Every structure is written in C-alpha cells, then in structure tokens.
Amino acid sequence: MDSHLATRGNDSNRHLGNLATDCRDLKTTIRAGLAGGLTGAVLIWIYEALVWVGAQHLMPLAGIPRNATGLVFGKGVQDALGIWAYFLGTAIHFFFALGWGVLFALIWPYFRRRGYEATFVALFYAIFAWIVMHVLISIASSNHPNYFDPNVIVGGFMSHFVFTVPLALVVKRMLDRQKR
C-alpha cells in the first residue's frame, strides 16, 4: 500500500501546520510589521517636515509631533495638555504606524503568493489607510482639515504613500528572508 494512502484518512489535522513553526512565523511577521511601521512612521514625519513645514508652511516644525493629539482629541485638549501634547501625539503616531505595519505584514503573504509587487500593494494600502484614519478622526474630533478639499486629499495620499511604500519594502525583505 502507498504511504500516502495509509495516512490519508488519519491525517485530518494536516492543514493546521506545525504549532512551533507557525508561532515562529507569526513572531517574524509581527517583527517585520513593526520594523516596517517604524520605518514608515519616521519617513512620513520627514516628509511632513520637508513638505508641510518647509515647502507649504502649513505648520511649524514643532507642530508635527503634537498634530495627532489635536486630530484625535481636538485643539482644546491639545492646547490644555501643553508639552504633554507632544508626547501623546508621538505615542499616537507611532502606535498607529506600528499597527498599520503589522496589518500589512499579516496581509502581504496573500498578495505575494498571487504575484503582486509590494510597492503596488502599498499604493492601494496607503489610500485605504488614509480613508480609514480620516473617517476615524472625523468621528473622534471636529478638529480636522476639510477632507473634501482636493489639496487635503492629494497631500494626505502623498504622505501615506511615503509611509506605506517603505513599510512594504521592509516587510517584503524581512519576510522574503524568512521564506528562504
């Protein structure tokens, strides 16, 4: 009798995989997502410093870290917190950036198996992330720019492209190393 026939009926848990390997793979995936999210978080702030502060003069450089506090909790809370708004805004920024990074790392293998390039997926992921974040910001606070203004939309998408493309490349590279 063939060996594959002898175990075929008894191996109903084949699809579950090896628990130790799955845990190690999940840890690697989360680590890749965190690294990608951190990379994107830093680069989006560099973009904001160059474009929003330097070129467009939309805010002072010191306004970048506290911006998330005002978007989430409103300008009144941002002002009332004083220097703590910088710390809270930084924590909010990196918390969400790391979360988006882990989410991308979790979904990336699906697209990789289907032959998509990471940067291509990142472009759509940026649009998705911008829409989700700004719908949530609209729900949480009335202190936000006009999300129907084409300049706000294009500027927001551009900043999120700067976030997701490097995120995707870091995740792709780290998970490709895991595959080998």
KEZATI-389723 format. One record per residue: residue number from 1; residue in three letters; x, y negated, z of N, C-alpha, C, O in turn. Coordinates in Angstrom, 3 decimals. Example, Ala and Ser with C-alpha at 12.3 -4.5 7.8 and 13.67 -1.06 7.14 Angstrom:
REM KEZATI-389723
[atom 1 "ALA" [13.190 5.690 7.800] [12.300 4.500 7.800] [13.200 3.300 7.800] [14.236 3.319 8.465]]
[atom 2 "SER" [12.850 2.250 7.080] [13.670 1.060 7.140] [12.900 -0.030 7.870] [13.409 -1.138 8.039]]
This chain:
REM KEZATI-389723
[atom 1 "MET" [0.845 1.182 0.000] [0.000 0.000 0.000] [0.886 -1.239 0.000] [1.906 -1.273 0.687]]
[atom 2 "ASP" [0.501 -2.260 -0.768] [1.263 -3.504 -0.818] [1.227 -4.194 0.538] [0.219 -4.144 1.243]]
[atom 3 "SER" [2.341 -4.842 0.901] [2.405 -5.502 2.207] [1.418 -6.666 2.309] [0.892 -6.933 3.389]]
[atom 4 "HIS" [1.163 -7.356 1.206] [0.235 -8.482 1.283] [-1.205 -8.005 1.460] [-2.033 -8.728 2.014]]
[atom 5 "LEU" [-1.508 -6.798 0.997] [-2.847 -6.261 1.189] [-3.053 -5.793 2.622] [-4.156 -5.889 3.161]]
[atom 6 "ALA" [-1.981 -5.284 3.241] [-2.085 -4.761 4.602] [-2.372 -5.874 5.612] [-3.042 -5.634 6.616]]
[atom 7 "THR" [-1.886 -7.060 5.365] [-2.072 -8.146 6.347] [-3.142 -9.134 5.930] [-3.519 -10.008 6.710]]
[atom 8 "ARG" [-3.625 -9.007 4.730] [-4.555 -9.996 4.199] [-5.806 -10.184 5.062] [-6.168 -11.321 5.367]]
[atom 9 "GLY" [-6.442 -9.151 5.442] [-7.651 -9.254 6.241] [-7.393 -9.640 7.680] [-8.282 -10.184 8.335]]
[atom 10 "ASN" [-6.196 -9.376 8.197] [-5.879 -9.630 9.601] [-5.246 -10.998 9.838] [-5.026 -11.395 10.982]]
[atom 11 "ASP" [-4.961 -11.699 8.779] [-4.216 -12.953 8.929] [-5.136 -14.154 8.687] [-4.840 -15.008 7.851]]
[atom 12 "SER" [-6.228 -14.214 9.408] [-7.206 -15.285 9.194] [-6.728 -16.640 9.697] [-7.333 -17.663 9.376]]
[atom 13 "ASN" [-5.661 -16.664 10.476] [-5.139 -17.934 11.006] [-3.969 -18.469 10.205] [-3.280 -19.384 10.658]]
[atom 14 "ARG" [-3.726 -17.911 9.007] [-2.609 -18.331 8.170] [-2.627 -19.841 7.920] [-1.572 -20.475 7.907]]
[atom 15 "HIS" [-3.791 -20.413 7.725] [-3.905 -21.832 7.381] [-3.542 -22.755 8.541] [-3.335 -23.951 8.338]]
[atom 16 "LEU" [-3.465 -22.216 9.742] [-3.174 -23.058 10.911] [-1.715 -23.478 10.969] [-1.390 -24.502 11.571]]
[atom 17 "GLY" [-0.835 -22.706 10.355] [0.580 -23.051 10.355] [1.246 -22.708 11.678] [0.629 -22.139 12.579]]
[atom 18 "ASN" [2.502 -23.064 11.770] [3.304 -22.812 12.951] [3.186 -24.032 13.863] [3.512 -25.147 13.457]]
[atom 19 "LEU" [2.721 -23.821 15.093] [2.476 -24.936 16.017] [3.743 -25.739 16.286] [3.694 -26.969 16.318]]
[atom 20 "ALA" [4.869 -25.072 16.478] [6.122 -25.784 16.747] [6.530 -26.637 15.549] [6.953 -27.781 15.714]]
[atom 21 "THR" [6.405 -26.083 14.350] [6.749 -26.829 13.133] [5.796 -27.987 12.939] [6.216 -29.092 12.596]]
[atom 22 "ASP" [4.502 -27.738 13.157] [3.511 -28.801 12.993] [3.766 -29.950 13.961] [3.649 -31.112 13.572]]
[atom 23 "CYS" [4.111 -29.656 15.210] [4.402 -30.697 16.204] [5.644 -31.487 15.811] [5.674 -32.712 15.925]]
[atom 24 "ARG" [6.677 -30.768 15.343] [7.901 -31.432 14.914] [7.611 -32.319 13.696] [8.108 -33.443 13.612]]
[atom 25 "ASP" [6.807 -31.811 12.757] [6.439 -32.594 11.582] [5.628 -33.831 11.976] [5.840 -34.912 11.425]]
[atom 26 "LEU" [4.710 -33.678 12.916] [3.910 -34.815 13.363] [4.790 -35.857 14.049] [4.612 -37.056 13.834]]
[atom 27 "LYS" [5.737 -35.409 14.871] [6.657 -36.358 15.519] [7.483 -37.111 14.480] [7.692 -38.318 14.598]]
[atom 28 "THR" [7.947 -36.394 13.466] [8.720 -37.035 12.402] [7.852 -38.018 11.635] [8.307 -39.110 11.292]]
[atom 29 "THR" [6.611 -37.645 11.361] [5.685 -38.524 10.658] [5.415 -39.785 11.465] [5.428 -40.888 10.920]]
[atom 30 "ILE" [5.175 -39.627 12.745] [4.930 -40.797 13.609] [6.181 -41.669 13.679] [6.091 -42.895 13.611]]
[atom 31 "ARG" [7.333 -41.044 13.813] [8.593 -41.795 13.855] [8.790 -42.580 12.550] [9.211 -43.736 12.581]]
[atom 32 "ALA" [8.489 -41.958 11.414] [8.607 -42.645 10.126] [7.630 -43.814 10.054] [7.981 -44.890 9.570]]
[atom 33 "GLY" [6.412 -43.606 10.533] [5.423 -44.677 10.535] [5.827 -45.839 11.419] [5.639 -47.000 11.055]]
[atom 34 "LEU" [6.385 -45.528 12.585] [6.841 -46.586 13.493] [7.999 -47.368 12.879] [8.041 -48.595 12.964]]
[atom 35 "ALA" [8.934 -46.653 12.261] [10.074 -47.325 11.615] [9.596 -48.190 10.447] [10.050 -49.323 10.283]]
[atom 36 "GLY" [8.687 -47.657 9.642] [8.153 -48.427 8.525] [7.361 -49.628 8.999] [7.488 -50.720 8.444]]
[atom 37 "GLY" [6.539 -49.431 10.028] [5.749 -50.539 10.577] [6.626 -51.633 11.158] [6.347 -52.818 10.979]]
[atom 38 "LEU" [7.681 -51.241 11.850] [8.615 -52.220 12.413] [9.315 -53.003 11.302] [9.455 -54.223 11.382]]
[atom 39 "THR" [9.749 -52.291 10.272] [10.395 -52.954 9.132] [9.439 -53.958 8.493] [9.806 -55.105 8.238]]
[atom 40 "GLY" [8.214 -53.516 8.239] [7.223 -54.408 7.635] [6.900 -55.596 8.518] [6.734 -56.711 8.025]]
[atom 41 "ALA" [6.809 -55.364 9.834] [6.479 -56.441 10.776] [7.542 -57.530 10.758] [7.219 -58.718 10.789]]
[atom 42 "VAL" [8.796 -57.134 10.709] [9.880 -58.114 10.674] [9.879 -58.854 9.336] [10.030 -60.075 9.297]]
[atom 43 "LEU" [9.710 -58.116 8.251] [9.764 -58.741 6.930] [8.580 -59.673 6.661] [8.735 -60.689 5.984]]
[atom 44 "ILE" [7.413 -59.338 7.180] [6.274 -60.242 6.983] [6.511 -61.557 7.735] [6.096 -62.618 7.269]]
[atom 45 "TRP" [7.170 -61.494 8.885] [7.484 -62.731 9.600] [8.535 -63.546 8.845] [8.474 -64.775 8.828]]
[atom 46 "ILE" [9.497 -62.865 8.225] [10.485 -63.585 7.415] [9.775 -64.264 6.237] [10.054 -65.420 5.920]]
[atom 47 "TYR" [8.867 -63.544 5.600] [8.075 -64.110 4.502] [7.297 -65.328 4.992] [7.317 -66.373 4.341]]
[atom 48 "GLU" [6.623 -65.210 6.112] [5.841 -66.320 6.644] [6.737 -67.523 6.960] [6.354 -68.671 6.735]]
[atom 49 "ALA" [7.927 -67.243 7.481] [8.854 -68.342 7.780] [9.291 -69.043 6.495] [9.364 -70.271 6.450]]
[atom 50 "LEU" [9.579 -68.275 5.464] [10.039 -68.865 4.204] [8.912 -69.557 3.441] [9.085 -70.659 2.922]]
[atom 51 "VAL" [7.749 -68.891 3.380] [6.666 -69.399 2.533] [5.713 -70.294 3.308] [5.517 -71.453 2.944]]
[atom 52 "TRP" [5.116 -69.765 4.379] [4.112 -70.536 5.106] [4.719 -71.747 5.799] [4.115 -72.820 5.824]]
[atom 53 "VAL" [5.921 -71.576 6.364] [6.560 -72.680 7.086] [7.415 -73.511 6.133] [7.235 -74.723 6.020]]
[atom 54 "GLY" [8.347 -72.847 5.450] [9.310 -73.571 4.617] [8.725 -74.187 3.366] [8.939 -75.372 3.110]]
[atom 55 "ALA" [7.991 -73.414 2.575] [7.501 -73.910 1.287] [6.153 -74.628 1.389] [5.970 -75.694 0.803]]
[atom 56 "GLN" [5.222 -74.047 2.126] [3.869 -74.614 2.166] [3.611 -75.528 3.359] [2.606 -76.237 3.383]]
[atom 57 "HIS" [4.486 -75.522 4.331] [4.358 -76.366 5.521] [3.001 -76.198 6.206] [2.380 -77.180 6.611]]
[atom 58 "LEU" [2.543 -74.952 6.333] [1.244 -74.673 6.946] [1.292 -74.674 8.473] [0.283 -74.910 9.137]]
[atom 59 "MET" [2.468 -74.408 9.015] [2.622 -74.368 10.471] [4.097 -74.534 10.811] [4.956 -74.353 9.948]]
[atom 60 "PRO" [4.395 -74.875 12.059] [5.803 -74.916 12.469] [6.323 -73.490 12.638] [5.545 -72.557 12.834]]
[atom 61 "LEU" [7.601 -73.335 12.564] [8.220 -72.013 12.721] [7.814 -71.362 14.040] [7.576 -70.155 14.094]]
[atom 62 "ALA" [7.735 -72.154 15.094] [7.356 -71.621 16.412] [5.909 -71.142 16.437] [5.510 -70.418 17.350]]
[atom 63 "GLY" [5.127 -71.539 15.448] [3.727 -71.132 15.416] [3.505 -69.693 14.972] [2.438 -69.130 15.213]]
[atom 64 "ILE" [4.491 -69.099 14.331] [4.318 -67.742 13.806] [4.020 -66.729 14.911] [3.038 -65.995 14.791]]
[atom 65 "PRO" [4.821 -66.650 15.987] [4.539 -65.621 16.998] [3.199 -65.795 17.704] [2.549 -64.809 18.052]]
[atom 66 "ARG" [2.787 -67.030 17.916] [1.540 -67.254 18.645] [0.314 -67.230 17.745] [-0.813 -67.283 18.238]]
[atom 67 "ASN" [0.515 -67.150 16.431] [-0.578 -67.166 15.470] [-1.594 -66.047 15.729] [-2.801 -66.280 15.677]]
[atom 68 "ALA" [-1.109 -64.846 16.005] [-2.013 -63.710 16.239] [-2.901 -63.940 17.457] [-4.054 -63.511 17.468]]
[atom 69 "THR" [-2.384 -64.605 18.473] [-3.191 -64.894 19.661] [-4.385 -65.763 19.292] [-5.511 -65.493 19.710]]
[atom 70 "GLY" [-4.137 -66.802 18.513] [-5.215 -67.691 18.087] [-6.206 -67.002 17.173] [-7.409 -67.242 17.273]]
[atom 71 "LEU" [-5.719 -66.142 16.274] [-6.618 -65.432 15.364] [-7.533 -64.471 16.111] [-8.710 -64.340 15.773]]
[atom 72 "VAL" [-7.001 -63.806 17.117] [-7.780 -62.794 17.842] [-8.655 -63.420 18.920] [-9.827 -63.068 19.051]]
[atom 73 "PHE" [-8.098 -64.337 19.686] [-8.820 -64.859 20.855] [-9.323 -66.285 20.697] [-10.080 -66.767 21.540]]
[atom 74 "GLY" [-8.919 -66.962 19.639] [-9.350 -68.335 19.419] [-8.295 -69.334 19.852] [-7.411 -69.039 20.657]]
[atom 75 "LYS" [-8.417 -70.511 19.298] [-7.448 -71.575 19.568] [-7.451 -72.006 21.036] [-6.402 -72.335 21.589]]
[atom 76 "GLY" [-8.629 -72.006 21.667] [-8.722 -72.404 23.076] [-7.908 -71.491 23.974] [-7.184 -71.965 24.850]]
[atom 77 "VAL" [-8.019 -70.200 23.768] [-7.252 -69.231 24.563] [-5.770 -69.369 24.249] [-4.925 -69.319 25.142]]
[atom 78 "GLN" [-5.471 -69.541 22.973] [-4.073 -69.704 22.568] [-3.443 -70.897 23.284] [-2.330 -70.795 23.800]]
[atom 79 "ASP" [-4.142 -72.010 23.317] [-3.617 -73.209 23.976] [-3.562 -73.037 25.499] [-2.617 -73.488 26.146]]
[atom 80 "ALA" [-4.581 -72.382 26.066] [-4.626 -72.198 27.523] [-3.500 -71.286 28.013] [-3.018 -71.450 29.133]]
[atom 81 "LEU" [-3.085 -70.342 27.196] [-2.029 -69.417 27.612] [-0.643 -70.055 27.602] [0.276 -69.554 28.250]]
[atom 82 "GLY" [-0.494 -71.137 26.884] [0.809 -71.798 26.829] [1.862 -70.882 26.232] [1.667 -70.301 25.165]]
[atom 83 "ILE" [2.993 -70.760 26.941] [4.098 -69.941 26.442] [3.727 -68.464 26.332] [4.309 -67.733 25.531]]
[atom 84 "TRP" [2.762 -68.026 27.134] [2.345 -66.614 27.089] [1.662 -66.252 25.775] [1.591 -65.077 25.413]]
[atom 85 "ALA" [1.161 -67.254 25.062] [0.553 -67.000 23.746] [1.593 -66.459 22.768] [1.258 -65.680 21.876]]
[atom 86 "TYR" [2.859 -66.868 22.932] [3.934 -66.355 22.070] [4.159 -64.865 22.332] [4.312 -64.080 21.397]]
[atom 87 "PHE" [4.176 -64.491 23.593] [4.400 -63.084 23.946] [3.211 -62.220 23.544] [3.381 -61.128 23.002]]
[atom 88 "LEU" [2.003 -62.717 23.814] [0.807 -61.962 23.453] [0.691 -61.842 21.931] [0.381 -60.766 21.420]]
[atom 89 "GLY" [0.933 -62.923 21.216] [0.884 -62.893 19.755] [1.903 -61.935 19.160] [1.616 -61.219 18.200]]
[atom 90 "THR" [3.096 -61.931 19.742] [4.136 -60.994 19.286] [3.707 -59.556 19.544] [3.881 -58.691 18.686]]
[atom 91 "ALA" [3.150 -59.300 20.719] [2.684 -57.946 21.055] [1.560 -57.507 20.111] [1.550 -56.370 19.638]]
[atom 92 "ILE" [0.619 -58.410 19.841] [-0.481 -58.093 18.928] [0.075 -57.787 17.539] [-0.303 -56.793 16.919]]
[atom 93 "HIS" [0.969 -58.640 17.058] [1.558 -58.475 15.725] [2.236 -57.108 15.582] [1.983 -56.375 14.626]]
[atom 94 "PHE" [3.096 -56.781 16.543] [3.832 -55.520 16.435] [2.943 -54.312 16.720] [3.145 -53.257 16.118]]
[atom 95 "PHE" [1.981 -54.431 17.607] [1.054 -53.328 17.868] [0.316 -52.934 16.590] [0.266 -51.758 16.230]]
[atom 96 "PHE" [-0.250 -53.918 15.913] [-0.988 -53.618 14.684] [-0.064 -53.175 13.564] [-0.417 -52.281 12.794]]
[atom 97 "ALA" [1.108 -53.780 13.457] [2.053 -53.384 12.410] [2.489 -51.930 12.609] [2.579 -51.170 11.645]]
[atom 98 "LEU" [2.753 -51.553 13.837] [3.148 -50.162 14.112] [1.988 -49.214 13.841] [2.188 -48.123 13.307]]
[atom 99 "GLY" [0.783 -49.621 14.206] [-0.397 -48.794 13.931] [-0.623 -48.585 12.447] [-0.890 -47.465 12.010]]
[atom 100 "TRP" [-0.516 -49.667 11.656] [-0.659 -49.549 10.204] [0.461 -48.684 9.628] [0.249 -47.955 8.659]]
[atom 101 "GLY" [1.648 -48.763 10.221] [2.760 -47.933 9.763] [2.501 -46.449 9.996] [2.736 -45.626 9.111]]
[atom 102 "VAL" [2.021 -46.115 11.173] [1.718 -44.712 11.475] [0.592 -44.208 10.577] [0.654 -43.086 10.076]]
[atom 103 "LEU" [-0.422 -45.018 10.374] [-1.517 -44.610 9.486] [-1.004 -44.335 8.076] [-1.400 -43.349 7.453]]
[atom 104 "PHE" [-0.133 -45.194 7.572] [0.416 -44.963 6.236] [1.219 -43.664 6.210] [1.105 -42.884 5.264]]
[atom 105 "ALA" [2.019 -43.429 7.226] [2.818 -42.204 7.271] [1.930 -40.960 7.299] [2.290 -39.925 6.738]]
[atom 106 "LEU" [0.792 -41.059 7.939] [-0.133 -39.922 8.000] [-0.817 -39.655 6.654] [-1.073 -38.502 6.308]]
[atom 107 "ILE" [-1.110 -40.711 5.898] [-1.798 -40.505 4.617] [-0.831 -40.321 3.452] [-1.224 -39.786 2.415]]
[atom 108 "TRP" [0.420 -40.749 3.594] [1.379 -40.701 2.496] [1.543 -39.291 1.905] [1.561 -39.168 0.680]]
[atom 109 "PRO" [1.664 -38.233 2.699] [1.851 -36.902 2.091] [0.737 -36.527 1.104] [1.004 -35.850 0.112]]
[atom 110 "TYR" [-0.482 -36.947 1.356] [-1.597 -36.686 0.443] [-1.303 -37.279 -0.941] [-1.493 -36.611 -1.957]]
[atom 111 "PHE" [-0.845 -38.516 -0.976] [-0.560 -39.181 -2.247] [0.722 -38.648 -2.881] [0.803 -38.528 -4.104]]
[atom 112 "ARG" [1.722 -38.326 -2.064] [2.976 -37.769 -2.580] [2.699 -36.466 -3.321] [3.225 -36.253 -4.413]]
[atom 113 "ARG" [1.872 -35.586 -2.736] [1.543 -34.305 -3.377] [0.847 -34.507 -4.714] [0.922 -33.635 -5.579]]
[atom 114 "ARG" [0.184 -35.612 -4.901] [-0.536 -35.880 -6.143] [0.292 -36.692 -7.136] [-0.199 -37.080 -8.196]]
[atom 115 "GLY" [1.551 -36.943 -6.784] [2.480 -37.577 -7.715] [2.464 -39.091 -7.756] [3.016 -39.680 -8.686]]
[atom 116 "TYR" [1.851 -39.741 -6.780] [1.835 -41.202 -6.759] [3.142 -41.743 -6.188] [3.763 -41.118 -5.328]]
[atom 117 "GLU" [3.543 -42.894 -6.670] [4.716 -43.576 -6.142] [4.309 -44.355 -4.894] [3.215 -44.917 -4.836]]
[atom 118 "ALA" [5.184 -44.387 -3.908] [4.882 -45.027 -2.623] [4.569 -46.513 -2.784] [3.656 -47.029 -2.139]]
[atom 119 "THR" [5.324 -47.202 -3.643] [5.075 -48.637 -3.801] [3.720 -48.900 -4.457] [3.082 -49.912 -4.167]]
[atom 120 "PHE" [3.278 -48.012 -5.328] [1.963 -48.150 -5.954] [0.868 -48.012 -4.898] [-0.066 -48.813 -4.855]]
[atom 121 "VAL" [0.987 -47.006 -4.060] [0.020 -46.801 -2.979] [0.058 -47.988 -2.026] [-0.982 -48.415 -1.524]]
[atom 122 "ALA" [1.244 -48.518 -1.775] [1.403 -49.644 -0.843] [0.648 -50.885 -1.304] [0.147 -51.642 -0.472]]
[atom 123 "LEU" [0.558 -51.103 -2.598] [-0.158 -52.278 -3.097] [-1.640 -52.226 -2.720] [-2.218 -53.227 -2.296]]
[atom 124 "PHE" [-2.242 -51.054 -2.879] [-3.649 -50.904 -2.507] [-3.826 -50.869 -0.990] [-4.826 -51.350 -0.457]]
[atom 125 "TYR" [-2.846 -50.298 -0.309] [-2.874 -50.250 1.151] [-2.826 -51.669 1.723] [-3.480 -51.963 2.723]]
[atom 126 "ALA" [-2.045 -52.549 1.080] [-1.958 -53.946 1.529] [-3.308 -54.634 1.432] [-3.718 -55.344 2.350]]
[atom 127 "ILE" [-3.992 -54.425 0.328] [-5.306 -55.043 0.138] [-6.286 -54.494 1.169] [-7.039 -55.248 1.785]]
[atom 128 "PHE" [-6.270 -53.187 1.350] [-7.132 -52.549 2.341] [-6.837 -53.096 3.743] [-7.759 -53.445 4.481]]
[atom 129 "ALA" [-5.569 -53.170 4.105] [-5.178 -53.660 5.430] [-5.600 -55.112 5.621] [-6.109 -55.474 6.682]]
[atom 130 "TRP" [-5.394 -55.943 4.606] [-5.774 -57.355 4.713] [-7.276 -57.481 4.940] [-7.717 -58.245 5.799]]
[atom 131 "ILE" [-8.053 -56.736 4.177] [-9.513 -56.814 4.313] [-9.944 -56.349 5.701] [-10.729 -57.030 6.361]]
[atom 132 "VAL" [-9.446 -55.207 6.149] [-9.831 -54.681 7.473] [-9.423 -55.652 8.580] [-10.226 -55.967 9.457]]
[atom 133 "MET" [-8.185 -56.125 8.540] [-7.703 -57.027 9.590] [-8.534 -58.306 9.631] [-8.863 -58.801 10.710]]
[atom 134 "HIS" [-8.866 -58.832 8.482] [-9.564 -60.114 8.478] [-11.056 -59.974 8.746] [-11.684 -60.917 9.228]]
[atom 135 "VAL" [-11.621 -58.845 8.450] [-13.004 -58.602 8.895] [-13.017 -58.524 10.422] [-13.892 -59.101 11.068]]
[atom 136 "LEU" [-12.050 -57.813 10.997] [-11.973 -57.708 12.461] [-11.710 -59.073 13.102] [-12.295 -59.402 14.134]]
[atom 137 "ILE" [-10.832 -59.861 12.487] [-10.552 -61.199 13.008] [-11.814 -62.059 12.932] [-12.095 -62.827 13.852]]
[atom 138 "SER" [-12.569 -61.937 11.852] [-13.816 -62.704 11.707] [-14.831 -62.327 12.781] [-15.596 -63.170 13.249]]
[atom 139 "ILE" [-14.828 -61.060 13.163] [-15.737 -60.595 14.214] [-15.261 -61.087 15.580] [-16.067 -61.501 16.413]]
[atom 140 "ALA" [-13.940 -61.039 15.805] [-13.386 -61.359 17.121] [-13.354 -62.852 17.418] [-13.459 -63.253 18.577]]
[atom 141 "SER" [-13.212 -63.671 16.399] [-12.984 -65.093 16.652] [-13.531 -65.941 15.510] [-13.658 -65.476 14.377]]
[atom 142 "SER" [-13.844 -67.167 15.824] [-14.259 -68.095 14.769] [-13.073 -68.947 14.316] [-13.215 -69.795 13.435]]
[atom 143 "ASN" [-11.908 -68.720 14.916] [-10.712 -69.482 14.591] [-9.911 -68.749 13.515] [-8.936 -68.060 13.816]]
[atom 144 "HIS" [-10.322 -68.899 12.290] [-9.598 -68.277 11.191] [-9.750 -69.144 9.955] [-10.670 -69.956 9.858]]
[atom 145 "PRO" [-8.829 -68.961 9.003] [-8.964 -69.742 7.770] [-10.196 -69.293 6.976] [-10.808 -68.275 7.301]]
[atom 146 "ASN" [-10.546 -70.028 5.967] [-11.672 -69.687 5.109] [-11.266 -68.493 4.235] [-10.496 -68.647 3.286]]
[atom 147 "TYR" [-11.780 -67.319 4.557] [-11.394 -66.110 3.843] [-12.011 -66.016 2.455] [-11.784 -65.033 1.749]]
[atom 148 "PHE" [-12.780 -67.012 2.052] [-13.301 -67.062 0.688] [-12.480 -68.012 -0.181] [-12.701 -68.098 -1.389]]
[atom 149 "ASP" [-11.544 -68.716 0.425] [-10.655 -69.619 -0.296] [-9.641 -68.782 -1.089] [-8.919 -67.984 -0.492]]
[atom 150 "PRO" [-9.570 -68.942 -2.409] [-8.625 -68.148 -3.209] [-7.178 -68.269 -2.748] [-6.421 -67.302 -2.835]]
[atom 151 "ASN" [-6.781 -69.447 -2.259] [-5.406 -69.615 -1.768] [-5.152 -68.752 -0.536] [-4.072 -68.181 -0.384]]
[atom 152 "VAL" [-6.137 -68.662 0.330] [-6.013 -67.830 1.534] [-5.958 -66.352 1.137] [-5.171 -65.583 1.689]]
[atom 153 "ILE" [-6.789 -65.967 0.187] [-6.817 -64.567 -0.251] [-5.491 -64.182 -0.906] [-4.887 -63.174 -0.540]]
[atom 154 "VAL" [-5.039 -64.975 -1.867] [-3.794 -64.661 -2.565] [-2.611 -64.692 -1.596] [-1.762 -63.801 -1.617]]
[atom 155 "GLY" [-2.559 -65.721 -0.747] [-1.483 -65.808 0.237] [-1.509 -64.635 1.209] [-0.461 -64.101 1.574]]
[atom 156 "GLY" [-2.696 -64.238 1.622] [-2.824 -63.094 2.528] [-2.399 -61.796 1.880] [-1.696 -60.990 2.489]]
[atom 157 "PHE" [-2.826 -61.592 0.639] [-2.416 -60.379 -0.067] [-0.905 -60.362 -0.265] [-0.270 -59.324 -0.078]]
[atom 158 "MET" [-0.323 -61.494 -0.640] [1.126 -61.548 -0.850] [1.874 -61.199 0.433] [2.837 -60.432 0.402]]
[atom 159 "SER" [1.441 -61.754 1.551] [2.142 -61.443 2.800] [1.980 -59.971 3.158] [2.901 -59.356 3.695]]
[atom 160 "HIS" [0.818 -59.406 2.864] [0.623 -57.987 3.168] [1.364 -57.084 2.194] [1.735 -55.969 2.559]]
[atom 161 "PHE" [1.590 -57.536 0.966] [2.458 -56.773 0.053] [3.873 -56.727 0.618] [4.541 -55.693 0.571]]
[atom 162 "VAL" [4.323 -57.869 1.157] [5.653 -57.925 1.770] [5.727 -56.984 2.973] [6.797 -56.469 3.297]]
[atom 163 "PHE" [4.608 -56.766 3.622] [4.558 -55.827 4.756] [4.523 -54.377 4.276] [5.314 -53.558 4.744]]
[atom 164 "THR" [3.619 -54.043 3.352] [3.377 -52.628 3.033] [4.395 -52.002 2.097] [4.661 -50.806 2.209]]
[atom 165 "VAL" [4.971 -52.760 1.182] [5.924 -52.144 0.256] [7.169 -51.646 0.998] [7.554 -50.492 0.810]]
[atom 166 "PRO" [7.810 -52.468 1.832] [8.943 -51.916 2.597] [8.508 -50.797 3.554] [9.223 -49.810 3.724]]
[atom 167 "LEU" [7.345 -50.956 4.170] [6.812 -49.910 5.046] [6.745 -48.586 4.273] [7.209 -47.553 4.756]]
[atom 168 "ALA" [6.168 -48.629 3.081] [6.004 -47.423 2.273] [7.349 -46.812 1.887] [7.507 -45.592 1.903]]
[atom 169 "LEU" [8.312 -47.656 1.542] [9.623 -47.135 1.146] [10.352 -46.478 2.322] [11.011 -45.452 2.150]]
[atom 170 "VAL" [10.234 -47.063 3.503] [10.844 -46.457 4.693] [10.176 -45.117 5.002] [10.857 -44.122 5.253]]
[atom 171 "VAL" [8.860 -45.095 4.982] [8.127 -43.848 5.262] [8.481 -42.790 4.227] [8.770 -41.645 4.574]]
[atom 172 "LYS" [8.458 -43.172 2.966] [8.782 -42.216 1.893] [10.173 -41.619 2.097] [10.355 -40.404 2.017]]
[atom 173 "ARG" [11.134 -42.473 2.358] [12.512 -41.996 2.522] [12.653 -41.069 3.731] [13.288 -40.018 3.651]]
[atom 174 "MET" [12.055 -41.473 4.842] [12.182 -40.652 6.059] [11.445 -39.315 5.918] [11.933 -38.288 6.390]]
[atom 175 "LEU" [10.285 -39.323 5.279] [9.533 -38.075 5.125] [10.112 -37.210 4.012] [9.980 -35.987 4.056]]
[atom 176 "ASP" [10.750 -37.818 3.016] [11.442 -37.013 1.996] [12.627 -36.272 2.612] [12.914 -35.133 2.244]]
[atom 177 "ARG" [13.303 -36.917 3.539] [14.409 -36.268 4.257] [13.901 -35.080 5.056] [14.568 -34.048 5.144]]
[atom 178 "GLN" [12.714 -35.230 5.640] [12.104 -34.154 6.428] [11.775 -32.966 5.532] [11.927 -31.814 5.939]]
[atom 179 "LYS" [11.327 -33.247 4.319] [10.931 -32.196 3.382] [12.111 -31.318 2.976] [11.949 -30.117 2.763]]
[atom 180 "ARG" [13.290 -31.911 2.869] [14.465 -31.159 2.419] [14.963 -30.212 3.433] [15.946 -29.511 3.194]]
